């Protein structure tokens, strides 16, 4: 948060609202967004709200910021998402009222609150297997897509393409203090051959593996959103304009197709076609759903995730939406792209999308 504010040059006390996505909140303290804003030194007068829209949280927070600004309820909004999947605790459900006798069961809150359907209790990996069956996607296609994600992310890292969007962090661990300046999930040695050796992770005989699925990560991303009047008042140089957003619902068993419906709705509202969009950032929850979405929308492969996706870069659930939008911004700035779309599937059966336009 503090880095975003510092880069923007906007006086921190002028921020009207903070909206941060966060999913795994057990044990994180009251209102994690407010907690983070206080740690960042943002004045107590600035309110902060935590948004839980599962995988879409980070993008939904930005879309809600857009709504606040367009409605005139706010002029400056700090929005994004954050997640520490490594800190998700285990839960002992009956400990509050006590056990009369017998064993207790520890529940993994990371699975329960983000990776498993809340009603039917199937893992999100099963939804990826459902898409494999529906579209006849082969194991080789998924592994090839995944290896390419790592290659693109590694290439972008080596070229310094992520440097403008990454904030270096000091991290203290057993080895001492180190500086984290690159994504840790990218595998230089990833290949179709290596990926083909992995077993199905979610059902017997399944083809969705740990290698052709997004990884479990910690991460955060944020942007500062301002009205046109604020841009003029403080002589700011905006990176992009947020044009519109969409959020839709669909069958939970096929939640991975959420971007298809969200993007169709978004483009329809703005009288645009898929061919009008220069870059798509589609969250790679699973290779199968990524392939199905691109097939359904007929998107050219070179337009999708040019710097790799969540299979290589990771999927810190509450942060991913703001991360892919931030990456999209810099992809647009570094190219001739005029229009871009960021979109994610959402556990429980939803999809979210946001349309960006380069500011000339």
C-alpha positions in Angstrom: 0.0 0.0 0.0 2.7 2.5 1.0 4.7 1.8 -2.2 1.6 2.5 -4.4 0.9 5.8 -2.6 4.5 6.8 -2.8 4.7 6.1 -6.5 1.5 8.0 -7.2 2.5 11.2 -5.6 -1.1 11.7 -4.2 -1.3 12.9 -0.6 -2.2 9.9 1.5 -4.8 11.8 3.5 -6.8 12.5 0.4 -7.7 8.8 -0.1 -11.4 8.3 0.3 -11.5 4.5 0.6 -9.4 1.4 0.7 -10.7 -1.9 -0.8 -8.6 -5.0 -0.5 -9.4 -8.5 -1.4 -8.6 -11.3 1.1 -10.0 -14.8 1.3 -8.2 -16.8 4.0 -9.0 -14.5 7.0 -9.1 -16.9 9.9 -6.5 -15.8 12.4 -5.6 -12.7 10.4 -7.2 -10.3 12.9 -10.1 -7.8 12.5 -10.7 -6.6 9.0 -7.4 -7.4 7.3 -7.6 -4.5 4.9 -7.8 -2.1 7.9 -5.0 -3.9 9.6 -2.8 -3.5 6.5 -3.6 0.1 6.1 -2.7 0.9 9.7 0.6 -1.0 9.3 1.2 1.0 6.1 0.9 4.2 8.1 -2.3 5.4 6.4 -4.2 7.9 8.5 -6.9 6.5 10.7 -9.4 8.8 9.0 -9.2 6.7 5.8 -11.7 3.7 6.0 -10.7 0.2 4.7 -12.9 -2.7 3.7 -12.0 -6.3 3.1 -13.6 -8.0 0.0 -14.0 -11.8 -0.2 -15.0 -12.9 -3.7 -12.7 -15.9 -3.6 -10.5 -15.9 -6.7 -12.1 -12.7 -7.9 -11.5 -10.7 -4.7 -8.6 -8.6 -6.0 -10.3 -7.6 -9.2 -13.7 -7.2 -7.6 -12.2 -4.7 -5.2 -11.0 -2.6 -8.2 -14.4 -2.9 -9.9 -16.0 -1.7 -6.7 -13.6 1.2 -6.6 -14.6 2.1 -10.1 -18.3 2.1 -9.1 -17.5 4.4 -6.1 -15.7 6.9 -8.4 -18.3 6.8 -11.2 -21.1 7.3 -8.7 -19.4 10.3 -7.1 -19.1 8.6 -3.7 -15.2 8.7 -3.9 -12.5 10.5 -5.9 -9.5 8.5 -4.8 -9.6 4.7 -4.0 -6.7 2.4 -3.2 -7.8 -1.1 -4.3 -6.2 -4.5 -4.6 -5.8 -7.8 -2.9 -3.5 -9.8 -0.6 -3.2 -13.4 0.5 -0.9 -15.5 2.7 -1.9 -19.0 1.9 1.1 -20.3 3.9 -0.4 -18.9 7.0 -3.9 -20.4 6.7 -4.6 -22.1 10.0 -6.2 -25.5 10.7 -9.6 -25.3 12.4 -11.0 -27.4 15.2 -14.7 -26.9 14.7 -16.2 -28.4 18.0 -13.5 -26.9 20.3 -15.8 -24.0 21.2 -18.5 -26.2 22.7 -16.3 -29.1 23.7 -15.9 -32.8 22.8 -17.7 -35.4 25.0 -15.5 -38.2 23.8 -13.7 -39.5 20.7 -11.4 -38.0 18.2 -11.5 -34.5 16.7 -10.8 -33.6 13.1 -8.6 -30.6 12.1 -10.0 -28.8 9.1 -7.5 -27.1 6.6 -8.9 -23.6 6.3 -7.0 -23.2 3.0 -9.0 -25.9 1.4 -12.3 -25.3 3.2 -12.4 -21.5 2.6 -10.8 -21.2 -0.9 -10.3 -24.5 -2.8 -13.4 -26.6 -2.0 -17.0 -25.8 -3.0 -18.8 -24.6 0.1 -22.0 -26.7 -0.5 -21.1 -29.8 -2.5 -17.6 -30.0 -1.1 -15.8 -30.9 -4.3 -12.3 -29.6 -4.9 -11.8 -26.9 -7.5 -9.5 -29.5 -9.2 -12.6 -31.6 -9.9 -14.2 -28.6 -11.8 -11.0 -28.6 -13.9 -11.5 -32.4 -14.6 -15.2 -31.6 -15.5 -13.9 -29.2 -18.2 -11.5 -31.8 -19.5 -14.4 -34.2 -20.0 -16.7 -31.5 -21.5 -14.2 -30.2 -24.1 -12.1 -33.4 -24.6 -8.9 -31.6 -23.7 -5.9 -33.9 -23.7 -3.2 -34.3 -21.1 -0.6 -33.2 -23.6 -2.4 -30.0 -24.4 -2.6 -29.1 -20.7 1.1 -29.9 -20.1 2.2 -28.0 -23.2 0.1 -25.0 -22.1 1.7 -25.1 -18.7 5.3 -25.5 -19.9 4.7 -22.5 -22.1 3.4 -20.4 -19.2 6.7 -21.0 -17.4 8.7 -20.2 -20.5 6.9 -16.9 -21.0 7.2 -15.9 -17.4 10.9 -16.8 -17.3 11.5 -14.9 -20.5 9.7 -11.8 -19.1 11.7 -12.0 -15.9 15.0 -12.2 -17.7 14.1 -9.2 -19.8 13.2 -7.2 -16.7 9.5 -6.9 -17.8 8.2 -7.4 -14.2 10.6 -4.9 -12.6 8.2 -1.9 -12.9 5.4 -3.7 -11.1 7.3 -5.6 -8.4 8.1 -4.0 -5.1 11.3 -5.4 -3.5 10.6 -6.8 0.0 12.9 -7.6 2.9 12.1 -11.1 4.3 13.5 -12.6 7.5 13.8 -16.3 7.7 16.1 -19.0 9.2 18.9 -17.9 6.8 18.6 -14.3 7.9 17.4 -11.3 5.9 17.0 -11.5 2.2 15.5 -9.4 -0.6 12.6 -10.9 -2.6 12.5 -9.2 -6.0 11.3 -12.0 -8.3 8.4 -14.5 -8.4 9.5 -17.8 -6.8 7.2 -20.1 -8.6 8.7 -19.9 -12.1 10.4 -23.1 -13.1 13.2 -22.7 -15.6 13.3 -26.5 -16.2 9.6 -27.0 -16.8 8.9 -29.1 -19.9 6.2 -31.2 -21.3 8.3 -34.3 -20.6 8.7 -33.4 -16.9 5.1 -32.4 -16.5 3.9 -35.7 -18.2 5.5 -37.7 -15.3 3.1 -36.2 -12.7 0.1 -38.1 -11.5 -3.4 -36.8 -11.5 -4.0 -34.8 -8.3 -7.7 -34.8 -7.9 -9.2 -38.2 -9.0 -8.1 -41.6 -10.0 -7.1 -41.6 -13.6 -7.4 -37.9 -13.8 -5.2 -35.7 -16.0 -5.3 -32.5 -14.0 -2.0 -32.4 -12.0 -0.1 -30.2 -9.7 2.0 -29.2 -12.7 -0.9 -28.1 -15.0 -2.7 -26.2 -12.2 -1.9 -22.9 -10.5 0.4 -23.1 -7.5 -0.3 -22.1 -3.9 1.3 -18.8 -3.0 1.6 -15.7 -0.9 1.3 -12.3 -2.6 -0.3 -8.9 -2.8 -1.0 -6.3 -5.4 -2.6 -2.8 -5.4 -3.5 0.1 -7.6 -4.5 3.7 -6.9 -7.7 4.8 -8.7 -8.6 8.4 -9.2 -11.3 10.4 -10.9 -10.6 12.5 -14.0 -11.0 15.7 -11.9 -8.2 14.5 -9.5 -6.0 13.8 -12.5 -6.3 17.4 -13.6 -6.1 18.9 -10.1 -2.8 17.2 -9.2 -1.4 17.0 -12.8 -1.2 13.3 -12.5 -0.1 10.9 -15.3 -2.5 8.0 -15.3 -1.3 4.7 -16.7 -4.7 3.4 -18.0 -8.4 4.2 -17.8 -10.7 1.6 -16.3 -13.7 1.5 -18.7 -16.1 -1.0 -17.3 -16.5 -4.3 -15.4 -18.7 -7.4 -15.3 -19.5 -10.2 -12.9 -21.6 -13.2 -13.7 -22.8 -16.5 -12.2 -22.8 -20.0 -13.7 -22.8 -23.7 -12.6 -20.4 -24.2 -9.7 -19.3 -27.5 -11.3 -18.0 -25.6 -14.4 -16.8 -22.5 -12.5 -13.6 -22.4 -14.7 -15.7 -21.1 -17.6 -16.6 -18.0 -15.7 -14.3 -15.7 -17.8 -16.2 -16.8 -21.0 -19.5 -15.4 -19.7 -18.0 -12.4 -17.9 -16.0 -11.3 -21.0 -19.0 -11.8 -23.3 -21.1 -9.7 -21.0 -18.4 -7.0 -20.6 -17.7 -6.7 -24.4 -21.4 -6.8 -25.2 -22.1 -3.8 -22.9 -19.3 -1.8 -24.6 -20.2 -2.8 -28.2 -16.8 -4.6 -28.6 -15.7 -7.9 -30.1 -13.0 -10.2 -28.9 -10.9 -9.1 -31.9 -11.0 -5.5 -30.7 -9.0 -6.5 -27.5 -5.3 -6.4 -27.8 -4.3 -8.3 -24.7 -6.2 -10.7 -22.4 -4.9 -11.5 -18.9 -6.9 -14.7 -18.0 -6.0 -16.2 -14.6 -4.6 -19.6 -15.1 -6.4 -21.5 -12.3 -6.0 -24.7 -14.3 -4.6 -25.3 -17.8 -7.9 -27.1 -18.8 -10.1 -24.1 -18.0 -7.7 -21.7 -19.6 -7.7 -23.7 -22.8 -11.5 -24.0 -22.7 -12.0 -20.3 -22.2 -9.7 -19.4 -25.1 -11.4 -21.9 -27.3 -14.9 -20.7 -26.4 -14.0 -17.0 -27.0 -11.8 -17.7 -30.1 -8.9 -15.7 -28.7 -5.6 -15.8 -30.5 -3.0 -17.5 -28.4 -0.5 -14.7 -28.7 -3.0 -12.3 -27.1 -3.3 -14.3 -23.9 -1.0 -13.9 -20.9 2.1 -12.8 -22.9 4.2 -12.8 -19.7 2.9 -16.1 -18.4 0.1 -16.8 -16.0 -0.8 -18.3 -12.6 0.6 -21.7 -13.5 4.0 -20.1 -13.4 3.5 -17.0 -11.3 1.1 -18.5 -8.7 -2.4 -17.9 -7.5 -2.5 -16.2 -4.1 -6.3 -16.3 -4.1 -7.4 -12.9 -2.8 -4.5 -11.1 -4.6 -4.7 -12.7 -8.1 -7.3 -10.4 -9.6 -5.3 -7.3 -8.8 -2.0 -9.0 -9.8 -3.2 -9.9 -13.3 -4.7 -6.4 -13.8 -1.4 -4.8 -12.7 0.5 -7.1 -15.1 -2.0 -6.2 -17.9 -1.4 -2.5 -17.3 2.4 -2.8 -17.8 1.9 -5.1 -20.8 -0.2 -2.4 -22.4 2.3 0.3 -21.5 5.2 -1.7 -23.0 3.4 -2.4 -26.3 1.1 -0.8 -28.8 -2.0 -2.3 -27.1 -4.9 0.1 -26.7 -7.5 -2.2 -25.1 -7.0 -4.9 -22.5 -9.2 -7.3 -20.5 -8.4 -9.0 -17.2 -10.7 -11.9 -16.1 -10.8 -14.7 -13.6 -13.0 -17.7 -12.8 -14.4 -17.8 -9.2 -15.0 -20.7 -7.0 -18.7 -21.3 -6.3 -19.5 -20.6 -9.9 -18.9 -17.0 -11.0 -16.7 -15.0 -13.4 -15.4 -11.4 -13.2 -13.8 -9.2 -15.9 -12.5 -5.7 -16.3 -11.9 -3.6 -19.4 -8.9 -1.2 -19.6 -7.9 1.5 -22.1 -4.5 3.0 -22.6 -4.4 6.7 -21.8 -3.0 8.6 -24.8 
